[in-house]
Amino acid sequence: MSKTTGSADSAVLAVAKARQQKQQPVKQEAQVSGDDTVLWPRIRAVIENAIVNNPRSLQKTIGPSELGTDSLHTLAAKLAGWPHPEQPNWATYVGTSVHAQLQGLFDSLNEVKDEQEQNMLDTMFGRFRDYKRFLTEEKVTVGHLEGLYGGYDVTGSIDLYIPGCATIIDWKNVGTTTAKTVKANGVSQQYRVQVSLYGLGIRNADLPVEWVSDIFLPRTGLSLNDTVPRRWPFDPKPGQWALARAQLLVNLMDVIEQTDGPEMRDAWISLLPESPTHDFNDGTWPDSDQLGLGIDEKPRPEVPEKWRQLIPLLEPTYQPQPTK
């Protein structure tokens, strides 16, 4: 082999080796897998910001979904306006997304042009006056609360209302534990009060309501076979009880605050019992000390006996009155 040929071969090999070295990092990066510590944190921040700043999360006044809790502590803290920083809740965001999809579905059925399909829907769901077949996210006023610093209407949005069936439907996107609990023990007080309040709101709007329904959709199911639908006649009494209890609680807190100041009111709230069953907000308020470290921003005043004696006036659970 000539010297010239050898030099050419060496040059070719040098170029090939350089190209291989240049391409090697790209090839290695494509093959390596592992935690994404660069892009995912940015994407997560966008998602969590959307969750925390969702209008439902930013709601300041108490709503129908909260008035039925059996945690007097949580109910009082919300009515008193205690600060409660929202944590990003993925399950709630998934539920909100499901609600949005179902809202779009039923809204689209109001625009059906095919006469045969219209007749089929009317047979299934009926018609009422000139109203749409389905009302979604219908905002209603369920009652009013009045306190030391003024009053406000208690409002809420109904997931689905079918005027032709005089029925309110509330979607619940739940896990297997909640679904099993509903099957075993029935619908919880908080959910029953919520739809009762919605019924009051529909009645306030001069629309018919005869039935209320909670439909527990399977959050992790592959089909709707695991759905737990529950339906019962509308009863205004649970909603009326919840509104009266909330107003009584507001009045008691106002009396304590006017007499001994807001610090005493907050100390009294700290004495109220938490849920005997389950409330997601228990243990998340400023007076919580889950680790038992005795940490508090400042010492609480001693609550005198006269204020402690007010606590038994409040009912954590609704007790239906026997029919005469």
C-alpha positions in Angstrom: 0.0 0.0 0.0 1.4 3.4 -1.0 2.0 6.1 1.4 -0.6 8.3 -0.3 -3.2 5.6 0.1 -2.3 5.1 3.7 -2.7 8.8 4.4 -6.1 8.8 2.7 -7.3 5.8 4.8 -6.1 7.5 7.9 -8.0 10.7 7.1 -11.2 8.7 6.4 -10.9 6.8 9.7 -10.2 10.1 11.5 -13.4 11.6 10.0 -15.5 8.5 10.9 -14.2 8.5 14.4 -14.9 12.2 14.9 -18.5 11.7 13.6 -19.0 8.7 15.9 -17.7 10.7 18.9 -20.0 13.6 18.0 -23.1 11.4 17.7 -22.3 9.2 20.7 -23.8 11.6 23.4 -27.1 11.8 21.5 -27.3 8.0 21.2 -26.5 7.6 24.9 -29.1 10.2 25.9 -31.8 8.4 23.9 -31.0 5.1 25.6 -30.8 6.3 29.1 -34.1 6.3 31.1 -34.8 7.5 34.6 -36.4 10.3 36.7 -37.2 13.5 34.8 -35.7 16.1 37.1 -35.8 18.9 34.5 -39.1 19.2 32.7 -41.5 17.3 35.0 -41.1 19.8 38.0 -42.0 22.7 35.7 -45.0 20.8 34.3 -46.1 19.8 37.8 -45.9 23.4 39.0 -48.3 24.4 36.1 -50.8 21.7 37.0 -50.7 22.4 40.8 -51.1 26.1 40.2 -54.2 25.4 38.2 -55.6 23.1 40.9 -55.0 25.6 43.7 -56.4 28.5 41.7 -59.5 26.7 40.6 -62.6 28.7 41.4 -63.9 25.9 43.7 -60.6 26.1 45.7 -60.7 29.9 45.9 -64.3 29.9 47.3 -64.3 31.9 50.5 -67.9 31.6 51.7 -69.3 28.3 52.8 -71.3 26.3 50.3 -73.8 23.4 50.3 -71.1 20.7 50.1 -69.7 21.9 53.4 -72.7 22.7 55.6 -73.6 19.0 56.3 -70.3 18.0 57.9 -70.4 16.3 61.2 -67.2 18.1 62.3 -68.3 21.1 64.4 -64.7 22.2 64.5 -64.4 22.4 60.7 -67.8 24.0 60.3 -67.0 26.7 62.8 -63.5 27.4 61.4 -65.0 27.9 57.9 -67.8 30.1 59.1 -65.3 32.2 61.1 -63.1 32.6 58.0 -60.0 30.9 59.4 -57.1 30.9 56.9 -56.8 27.5 55.2 -54.1 27.2 52.6 -55.3 24.9 49.8 -53.0 22.0 49.0 -52.9 20.6 45.4 -55.4 17.7 45.4 -55.0 15.5 42.3 -58.2 13.5 43.1 -60.2 16.7 43.3 -58.8 17.9 40.0 -59.6 14.6 38.3 -63.2 14.9 39.7 -63.5 18.4 38.4 -62.3 17.2 34.9 -64.9 14.4 34.9 -67.6 17.0 35.9 -66.5 19.2 32.9 -66.7 16.3 30.5 -70.2 15.3 31.7 -71.4 18.9 31.6 -70.3 19.1 28.0 -72.0 15.9 27.2 -75.4 16.8 28.6 -75.2 20.4 27.2 -74.7 18.9 23.8 -77.9 16.8 24.1 -79.8 20.1 24.4 -78.8 20.9 20.9 -79.9 17.7 19.3 -81.5 18.4 15.9 -82.5 14.9 14.9 -86.3 14.5 15.5 -86.1 10.8 16.2 -83.3 11.3 18.8 -85.3 14.2 20.3 -88.3 12.0 20.8 -86.2 9.3 22.3 -84.7 11.7 24.8 -88.1 13.2 25.6 -89.4 9.7 26.3 -86.5 9.0 28.6 -86.3 12.3 30.5 -89.6 14.2 29.7 -90.0 17.9 29.1 -90.9 20.8 31.4 -92.4 24.0 30.0 -89.9 25.8 27.8 -86.8 24.8 29.8 -83.9 22.9 28.3 -83.9 19.2 28.7 -80.9 19.3 30.9 -79.6 22.1 33.1 -75.9 21.7 34.0 -73.9 23.6 36.7 -77.1 25.4 37.5 -76.4 28.1 40.1 -79.0 28.3 42.9 -79.4 30.2 46.2 -80.1 27.7 49.0 -80.4 30.1 51.9 -78.9 33.0 53.8 -76.6 33.5 56.8 -76.3 36.7 58.8 -73.6 37.6 61.2 -71.7 40.3 63.1 -70.0 41.5 59.9 -73.0 41.3 57.6 -74.7 38.5 55.7 -74.4 36.5 52.5 -76.4 34.2 50.4 -75.4 30.5 50.4 -75.1 29.5 46.8 -74.1 26.4 44.9 -74.0 24.9 41.5 -76.0 21.7 40.7 -74.1 19.2 38.5 -77.2 18.1 36.6 -80.9 19.0 37.0 -83.5 17.4 34.8 -86.7 19.4 34.9 -88.8 16.8 33.1 -88.0 14.3 35.8 -88.0 16.9 38.6 -84.6 15.3 39.6 -81.3 16.7 40.9 -78.2 14.7 40.2 -74.8 15.2 41.9 -71.8 13.4 40.5 -69.3 11.9 43.0 -66.0 10.7 41.6 -64.9 8.3 44.3 -62.4 5.5 45.1 -63.3 1.9 46.0 -63.3 2.6 49.7 -66.1 5.2 49.5 -68.1 3.1 47.1 -68.0 0.2 49.5 -69.0 2.4 52.4 -72.0 3.7 50.4 -73.0 0.2 49.6 -72.7 -0.9 53.2 -73.9 2.1 55.1 -75.8 4.3 52.7 -75.1 7.9 51.6 -73.3 10.0 54.2 -74.9 12.9 56.1 -72.8 15.4 54.3 -73.9 14.2 50.8 -77.6 14.0 51.9 -77.5 17.5 53.3 -75.9 18.8 50.1 -78.6 17.5 47.7 -81.3 18.6 50.2 -79.9 22.1 50.0 -79.8 21.9 46.2 -83.5 21.0 46.3 -84.2 24.1 48.4 -82.4 26.1 45.8 -84.4 24.6 42.9 -87.6 25.2 44.9 -86.5 28.8 45.5 -86.3 29.2 41.7 -89.9 28.0 41.4 -88.9 24.8 39.6 -90.1 21.3 40.5 -88.1 18.9 42.6 -89.3 15.5 43.6 -86.1 13.3 43.5 -82.5 13.8 44.4 -79.6 11.5 43.4 -76.0 10.9 44.2 -74.2 8.9 41.5 -70.8 7.6 42.7 -68.6 7.1 39.7 -65.6 4.8 39.9 -62.4 6.9 39.9 -60.2 3.9 39.1 -62.7 1.7 37.3 -62.3 0.6 33.7 -66.0 0.8 33.0 -69.2 2.1 34.6 -70.1 -1.3 36.0 -68.8 -0.3 39.4 -70.9 2.9 39.5 -73.1 3.1 42.7 -76.2 5.2 41.9 -78.4 6.2 44.8 -81.8 8.0 44.5 -84.4 9.0 47.0 -87.3 11.4 47.4 -86.4 15.1 48.0 -86.6 16.0 51.7 -86.1 19.6 52.6 -85.6 19.0 56.3 -81.8 18.0 56.3 -81.0 21.2 54.4 -83.1 23.3 56.7 -81.5 21.8 59.7 -78.0 22.5 58.3 -78.8 26.1 57.6 -80.3 26.6 61.1 -77.3 24.9 62.7 -74.9 27.2 60.8 -76.9 30.3 61.8 -76.9 29.2 65.4 -73.1 28.6 65.3 -72.6 32.1 63.7 -74.7 33.7 66.5 -72.8 31.9 69.3 -69.5 32.9 67.8 -70.6 36.5 67.5 -71.8 36.7 71.1 -68.4 35.3 72.3 -66.5 37.7 70.1 -68.5 40.8 71.1 -68.1 39.9 74.8 -64.5 38.7 75.0 -62.9 39.3 71.6 -61.9 37.3 68.5 -59.1 35.4 70.4 -61.7 34.0 72.8 -63.9 33.0 69.9 -61.0 31.2 68.2 -60.1 29.4 71.5 -63.8 28.3 71.8 -63.7 27.0 68.2 -60.6 24.9 69.2 -62.8 23.1 71.8 -65.4 22.0 69.3 -65.3 18.3 68.4 -64.0 17.0 65.1 -65.8 14.5 62.9 -66.6 11.1 64.5 -66.5 9.6 61.1 -64.3 11.5 58.6 -63.8 15.1 57.4 -60.9 15.8 55.1 -60.3 19.2 56.7 -59.9 18.0 60.2 -56.3 18.3 61.4 -55.5 21.0 58.7 -56.5 24.1 60.6 -54.1 26.6 62.3 -54.9 25.2 65.8 -53.9 21.6 64.7 -51.0 19.9 66.4 -50.9 16.5 64.7 -47.5 15.6 65.9 -48.2 16.6 69.5 -45.3 19.0 69.7 -47.3 21.7 71.5 -46.5 24.2 68.8 -48.8 27.3 68.7 -48.3 30.8 67.4 -49.4 32.2 70.7 -51.1 31.0 73.9 -54.8 30.7 73.7 -57.0 32.2 76.4 -58.7 30.0 78.9 -62.3 29.5 77.8 -64.7 30.2 80.8 -67.4 27.7 81.7 -70.2 29.9 80.5 -68.9 29.6 76.9 -68.1 25.8 77.2 -71.8 25.2 78.2 -72.8 26.4 74.7 -71.2 23.5 72.9 -73.9 20.9 73.7 -76.4 23.2 71.9 -74.8 22.2 68.6 -75.7 19.0 66.9 -73.0 17.2 64.9 -75.5 14.9 63.2 -79.0 15.3 61.8 -81.6 13.5 63.8 -84.8 13.0 61.7 -87.9 13.8 63.7 -90.4 10.8 63.9 -93.5 11.3 61.8 -96.7 11.7 63.7 
